[in-house]
Amino acid sequence: MRNSLLQINTLSITQLELLGEALLDFSNLSDLEVWLTQQEQ
C-alpha cells in the first residue's frame, strides 16, 4: 500500500484524472496496483 501511495504522488494531473475515473471500476487493492503498473509503461 505504501508503494502505491508513493506512485500516486508522482502522477501527473492527467493521470490523476484518469485514476479518478478508473477507481469506480476497482474492486480491490490489486486493481489499483495493476493500474499503476500500466501507467509506468
N, C-alpha and C positions, 0 to 999 in steps of 0.2 A: 504494500500500500504506500509506503514512504517513497519508493521509487516512482510510483505513479504520480504522486504529488509533485515530485521534482520535475518529471516530464511535463506535467500540465503547466507548471510555472514557466516553461520555456516556449510554450506555444505562441504563435502569432495571433493577432486579433481574428484573422480569418479562420484559423484553425480552432480558436475558442468558439467562434460562432458555429462552426461545423460540429464541434463536440456537443454544444448545447442541443443541437437537433438530434444528434446520434444518441444522446443519453436517453431519449424517450424510448429507444428500442432495446436498451441494455436490460438484461435480466439479472446479471451478477457482475462481480468484480472482474472476472476473466474477460468479459465483453469489453470493458474499458481497457484492459491490458492489451488485448488484440488490436483495438482501435489505435492506441498509442503507438504500437509497433508498426502499424501500417503507415502512420504519419511520418515515421522516421525514414521511410523509403523514398 
